[in-house]
């Protein structure tokens, strides 16, 4: 079977080894088991006096209570995440699947109970923080989870009372989480009538976005741009309501928890300080002129007198850009992953052969790409919307990097609580894998035109992560500031989006043709309880490039150290892991050195 491009239809993922089917006895049994384990853990907390204001026991009793909790909580978390991931996989690929959506809503109260247990345990750990060094001094679960316990104690100061946190967790289902679901449903089910090659078709929004970004015909790209804007116009009001709902809830809870501002919680989740963020962001801002030079050069090549119109921002440089059939993409990725590490190649081969990847574009499937771990089977699942472009080949490599990161954690025997990885480090493996494939494509280029096309794909991706990410970061900062005073209208959100696109892209883009609705379909703005999912991408890119430069110096000897780093991301700060490689994250010079790598590629692009 072929798709509209004449290429074989990309695969769908196989979930059957997780659970046989939505209606299976195995899934129902797992849900019942999860509920039973929650009951047992709640009784354990009560029986062992695990609560913020409970009387202090002696060290031996406290250590035993700690160990018992960790032994019970880890398998419960792995079970809940596996069930939730399985159901989310169905909803993400088919938002019309009412059975999956219903079952997802049925298990969400279990997640609320898990959150309530975590709050109670965290308050208790904060109360015994002074004893943690002694309690973790002897071998056992407490010692193995020493980093998690220290971090839990530090963050416990930002908890409301146990009753308030419990109520907040319950209300989240019909509050911020419901708004987040609404955004996902609207954006995944939106379709657009569009004509190509004399034939009208109804395209799901992700397919239309891919056309606007990657189609070799400039007329198709331009018409897709206008069609996309017109479609978002029809749903902007409910999406603005969803944005206001999510951000309003975050502001209220941050205030009640004693946070300085919404960014405070995001930095703690990322395990970095403001000094590190400021060093990185200031280096990025100073690098904007070189990105604008690249964008203006691309605009000139495509026949524009000034900056690029949005529909040409990610455009291929010619009508004959190479398209990759799925098997070609697979072979290319495997060949070059093998050159870095046999272990990486083996993981990627397993992902392809066992159908871990859902790549087909279809109605009801969400846009973009992601990778999720499935703890009980120690596997991953990857979603993308494959269209045969080199950009999508890079996307698959990127998501396989996340799967490799999961593999390193699984292989090292890390528990769920030892694997809690900050967003800043979650992008490390994905960026390095993407860079491996980019360098391989450049090395194999048969002509200057082919090298130019590869550089184009690479540079527009990096422009997105440095320039566009900054626009998103500034947008979210401003949205939070305004939402603290009043709700924002859809038009206000669009005006802010345009303002920060102009501020970051500058004369690299044509100000008449920007994208005011970028806030509508980026799911990161709508994550309940997780704000500022933007700057960690930039961190991951620049940190990954820094590690890749070290790999180029050390060769194969780098891989074991790198794999050890990936296995440790839940048990150390980014600063601590970076120090293993002699990197100081507060030093602007490090970020500038990574940006220079991109600058060298821009210079090569301009010379071609």
JOMOHU-V570412 format. One record per backbone hydrogen bond with DSSP energy under -0.5 kcal/mol. NH is the residue of the N-H (numbers start at 0). CO is the residue of the C=O. If there is no record, write none. Layout:
# JOMOHU-V570412
((NH | CO) (NH | CO))
This chain:
# JOMOHU-V570412
((2 | 6) (5 | 2) (8 | 0) (13 | 354) (14 | 12) (17 | 14) (18 | 14) (23 | 20) (27 | 23) (28 | 24) (29 | 25) (30 | 26) (31 | 27) (32 | 28) (33 | 29) (34 | 30) (35 | 31) (36 | 32) (37 | 33) (38 | 34) (39 | 35) (40 | 36) (41 | 37) (42 | 38) (43 | 39) (44 | 40) (45 | 41) (46 | 42) (47 | 43) (48 | 45) (49 | 44) (50 | 48) (53 | 50) (61 | 57) (62 | 58) (63 | 59) (64 | 60) (65 | 61) (66 | 62) (67 | 63) (68 | 64) (69 | 65) (70 | 66) (71 | 67) (72 | 68) (73 | 69) (75 | 71) (76 | 72) (77 | 73) (78 | 74) (79 | 75) (80 | 76) (81 | 77) (82 | 78) (83 | 79) (84 | 80) (85 | 81) (86 | 82) (87 | 83) (88 | 84) (89 | 85) (90 | 86) (91 | 87) (92 | 88) (93 | 89) (94 | 363) (96 | 93) (97 | 95) (100 | 96) (101 | 97) (102 | 98) (103 | 99) (104 | 100) (105 | 101) (106 | 102) (107 | 103) (108 | 104) (109 | 106) (110 | 106) (111 | 107) (112 | 108) (113 | 109) (114 | 110) (115 | 111) (116 | 112) (117 | 113) (118 | 114) (119 | 115) (120 | 116) (121 | 117) (122 | 118) (123 | 119) (124 | 120) (125 | 121) (126 | 122) (127 | 123) (128 | 125) (130 | 127) (131 | 127) (131 | 128) (133 | 130) (134 | 130) (135 | 131) (136 | 133) (143 | 139) (144 | 140) (145 | 142) (148 | 144) (149 | 145) (150 | 146) (151 | 147) (152 | 148) (153 | 149) (154 | 150) (155 | 151) (156 | 153) (157 | 154) (158 | 155) (164 | 160) (165 | 161) (166 | 162) (167 | 163) (168 | 164) (169 | 165) (170 | 166) (171 | 167) (172 | 168) (172 | 169) (173 | 169) (173 | 170) (174 | 170) (174 | 171) (176 | 171) (177 | 171) (178 | 174) (179 | 175) (180 | 176) (181 | 177) (182 | 178) (183 | 179) (184 | 180) (185 | 181) (186 | 182) (187 | 183) (188 | 184) (189 | 185) (191 | 202) (193 | 200) (195 | 198) (198 | 195) (200 | 193) (202 | 191) (202 | 200) (204 | 189) (206 | 203) (207 | 203) (208 | 204) (209 | 205) (210 | 206) (211 | 207) (212 | 208) (213 | 209) (214 | 210) (217 | 215) (220 | 216) (221 | 217) (222 | 218) (223 | 219) (224 | 220) (225 | 221) (226 | 222) (227 | 223) (228 | 224) (229 | 225) (230 | 226) (231 | 227) (232 | 228) (233 | 229) (233 | 230) (234 | 230) (234 | 231) (235 | 231) (235 | 232) (238 | 234) (239 | 235) (240 | 236) (241 | 237) (242 | 238) (243 | 239) (244 | 240) (245 | 241) (246 | 242) (247 | 243) (248 | 244) (249 | 245) (250 | 246) (251 | 247) (252 | 248) (253 | 249) (254 | 250) (255 | 251) (256 | 252) (257 | 254) (258 | 253) (263 | 260) (264 | 260) (265 | 261) (266 | 262) (267 | 263) (268 | 264) (269 | 265) (270 | 266) (270 | 267) (271 | 266) (276 | 272) (277 | 273) (278 | 274) (279 | 275) (280 | 276) (281 | 277) (282 | 278) (283 | 279) (284 | 280) (285 | 281) (286 | 282) (286 | 283) (287 | 284) (289 | 286) (290 | 286) (291 | 287) (292 | 288) (293 | 289) (294 | 290) (295 | 291) (296 | 292) (297 | 293) (298 | 294) (299 | 295) (300 | 296) (301 | 297) (302 | 299) (303 | 298) (307 | 507) (309 | 512) (311 | 308) (312 | 309) (314 | 311) (320 | 317) (323 | 387) (324 | 322) (328 | 324) (329 | 325) (330 | 326) (331 | 327) (332 | 328) (333 | 329) (334 | 330) (335 | 331) (336 | 332) (337 | 333) (338 | 334) (339 | 335) (339 | 336) (340 | 336) (344 | 340) (345 | 341) (346 | 342) (347 | 343) (348 | 344) (349 | 345) (350 | 346) (351 | 347) (352 | 348) (353 | 349) (354 | 351) (355 | 350) (357 | 381) (358 | 10) (358 | 356) (359 | 10) (363 | 187) (364 | 361) (365 | 91) (369 | 382) (371 | 380) (373 | 378) (376 | 373) (377 | 373) (377 | 374) (378 | 373) (380 | 371) (381 | 355) (382 | 369) (383 | 357) (385 | 358) (392 | 388) (393 | 389) (394 | 390) (395 | 391) (396 | 392) (397 | 393) (398 | 394) (399 | 395) (400 | 396) (401 | 397) (402 | 398) (403 | 399) (404 | 400) (405 | 401) (406 | 402) (407 | 403) (408 | 404) (409 | 405) (410 | 406) (411 | 407) (412 | 409) (413 | 408) (418 | 414) (418 | 415) (420 | 418) (421 | 568) (424 | 421) (425 | 421) (426 | 422) (427 | 424) (430 | 426) (431 | 427) (432 | 428) (433 | 429) (434 | 430) (435 | 431) (436 | 432) (437 | 433) (438 | 434) (439 | 435) (440 | 436) (441 | 437) (442 | 438) (443 | 439) (444 | 441) (450 | 446) (451 | 447) (452 | 448) (453 | 449) (454 | 450) (455 | 451) (456 | 452) (457 | 453) (458 | 454) (459 | 455) (460 | 456) (461 | 457) (462 | 458) (463 | 459) (464 | 460) (465 | 461) (466 | 462) (467 | 462) (468 | 463) (469 | 465) (470 | 466) (471 | 467) (472 | 468) (473 | 469) (474 | 470) (475 | 471) (476 | 472) (477 | 473) (478 | 474) (479 | 475) (480 | 476) (481 | 477) (482 | 478) (483 | 479) (484 | 481) (485 | 481) (492 | 488) (493 | 489) (494 | 490) (495 | 491) (496 | 492) (497 | 493) (498 | 494) (499 | 495) (500 | 496) (501 | 497) (502 | 498) (503 | 499) (504 | 500) (505 | 500) (505 | 501) (507 | 504) (508 | 505) (509 | 307) (510 | 508) (512 | 509) (515 | 513) (517 | 514) (519 | 516) (520 | 516) (521 | 517) (522 | 520) (524 | 521) (525 | 522) (526 | 523) (527 | 525) (529 | 526) (533 | 531) (535 | 531) (536 | 533) (537 | 533) (538 | 534) (539 | 535) (540 | 536) (541 | 537) (542 | 538) (543 | 539) (544 | 540) (545 | 541) (546 | 542) (547 | 543) (548 | 544) (549 | 545) (550 | 546) (551 | 547) (552 | 548) (553 | 549) (554 | 550) (556 | 553) (557 | 554) (558 | 555) (559 | 555) (560 | 556) (561 | 557) (562 | 558) (563 | 559) (564 | 560) (565 | 561) (566 | 562) (567 | 563) (567 | 564) (568 | 565) (570 | 567) (573 | 270) (576 | 572) (577 | 573) (578 | 574) (579 | 575) (579 | 576) (580 | 577) (581 | 578) (582 | 577) (584 | 582) (586 | 583) (587 | 585) (589 | 586) (590 | 586) (591 | 587) (592 | 588) (593 | 589) (594 | 590) (595 | 591) (596 | 592) (597 | 593) (598 | 594) (599 | 595) (600 | 596) (601 | 597) (602 | 598) (603 | 599) (604 | 600) (605 | 601) (606 | 602) (607 | 603))
